[in-house]
Amino acid sequence: MDSFFSRYFDELSELIAGVDYNDLDAVVDLLWSTDTAGNKVLLAGNGGSAAIVNHVTVDLLKAAGIRALNFNESSLVTCFANDYGYDQWVAESLRVHADPGDLVILLSSSGESENILNAARITKDLGLGLVVLSGFDPDNRLRSHGDVSLWVDSRSYNHVENCHQVWLLAVVDRFIATSRGEPAVDE
């Protein structure tokens, strides 16, 4: 029997599997080079993307042993938004926290969030590695900024955010498996 849930999960499964696995491996490679050099990963997103960033940050720190930081501390957000404007608070957070060789991961479901776009621009100005995750329009502005760009072909916030979370956690799991000398699932 065809139901809402079977269609929903079929569509979501198709979107999750639609990623280029080479792009996911490229993110793993960036994590390796960042960690090997003793640098950290800085992550940012708004709303549901901020929640994903929190989860991925904890897994990078605890499970993968990679130094990671996100900017979801409410007093930081409100202070920097008040002082620099909401469209600049992530960029200013990067100016304060980023060191040469760090990797930045930015999430925006639409790829059009001004604060995330400004963060992408400052990331490139600082010469840092950048991974971007977006959805909605294939020509969204964020998509062109990343060294690696992961895009979801959907206009549903929940589908885009679920794909972003699954992809990033899969990258963390691949990093952990590789660091333990375990073969990847596909090998």
N, C-alpha and C positions, 0 to 999 in steps of 0.2 A: 504494500500500500504506500503510495507516494504521499509524503507529508511535508509540512513546512520544514521540520527538522532534518529529514533526509535530504531535501533540496539544499537547505542551509549548509549542512556539513559537507555535502558533495561539492558545493561551490567553494567553500573554504578550503577543503582538501586540495582542490585543483589549483587554487591561488597559491597555497603554501608550496606545492610541488612545482609551481611555475617559475621559481627562481633559477637563475643560472648557477649551478653548483660551483663553477669556477670562481664566481664572485664571492661565494661564501668562503671558499678556500683562500681567496685573496685577503679577506678579513682576518682569517686565522693567521696568515702570514704576517699581516700588519701587527697583530697581537704578539706574535713571536718576536718580531724585531723590536717592538716597543718594550716588551718585558726583558729581553736579552740585554738591551741597552740600559736597563735600570730606570726606564721612564714609566709614565703612568697613562691611564686612559681616562679621559674626561668626557662625560656624557650629559646630554641635555635634551629636553623635550617639554612640551606643554600638555596639560590635562592628562588624558590616558597615556600619552607617550611618556610623561613624567613618571607615571607609575611603572611603566615598563623599564625605564631607565633605572629606577630604584632596584627592581628585581635583578636586572643584569649587573648592576654595580656590585650587589651583594654576592652574586655568583662568581663574578670575576675575582673579588677579594677572597672569599672564603673557599670556594671550590677550586678555582684555577690558580690562586696565589699571585694574581696580577694586581698591582696597585691601581685602584680606580677611585674616581670621585665624581659625584654629580652635584648639581647646584639646586637641589630641591629643599634646602633649608629655608623656611618661610621668612625669617628675618633677613637673610641675604637677598631673597627675591624682592621683598618689599623695600628694603633699603636701596638696593641698586636701581630698582624701577623708579623709586621716588627721586633719586639723585640724577639718574642718566636717562630716564624714560623707559617705558616698558619695552619698546623696540630695541633698546640697547643693553638691557640688563644681562643677557647671556654673553654678549660680546665683552662687556666689562668684567664679567666673572672670569672669562678666559684670559683677559689681560692680567688679572691678578694671580690666577692659579697655574697658568700654563708655563711649562718650561720647554726649552728646545728638545725636540725628539719625542714629545708627547703625541698621543693619538687622540683625536676628537671624534666622537660618534654623536651625530645629531639626528633626531627624529622629528618629522612633521608629516602628519597624515596627508595634508593637502600639498605640502611642498611650497606653501606660500606664506607661512608665518614669518612676519617681518623680523621678530627677534631671533629666530633660527637662521634666517637668511643673513642677517648682520653678523651672527656668530660664525657662519660659514665663511663670510668674507674676511673677518679678522683672523680666522684659523689659517687661511691661505696667506694673508699678510704676515703672519707670524712664522710661516714655513712649516706648519705642523701637518701631520697626516690627517686625512679626513674621510670618514665613512658617513654617508648620508642614507637615510631611509625615508621614503615618501610613498605616496599613492596618488589616486585621483587622476589628474591630467598627466599624460605622458610627457608633456612639455612644461611641467611645473618648474619654477625657477630654481628650486633647491637641487634638483636632479643633476644639473650641470656642474655643481661645485665639488662633488666628491672625487677622491682618488678611487673609491669604490662607491657605486650608487646602486642601492637595492630599491626596486620600485614594485608596487603592487597594482595590478590592473583592476582596480575597484574604486568605487565612489562611496563605499560603505565604511564609515569610521571603524566599526567593530571588525570588519574583515581586514582592513589595512592594519589596524593595531594588533590583531591576533597574528597576522603573518609576520609583522616586525618582531613580536615577542618570540615566536617559534624560531624564526631565522637566527636571531641573536643568541638564544639559548642553545640552539644547535651548534653555533660557532663556538660557544663556551665549552660545550660537551666534546666537540672535536678537538679543541685545544687541550683539554684535560686528558682525553684518550691518547693523543699523540705524545703528550709530555710523559705519560706512563709507558710509552713504547707499545701501546696496544694498536693493532691495526684498525684503520677506520672501517666502519660498517660496510662501505662500498668496495673495500679492497679484498 
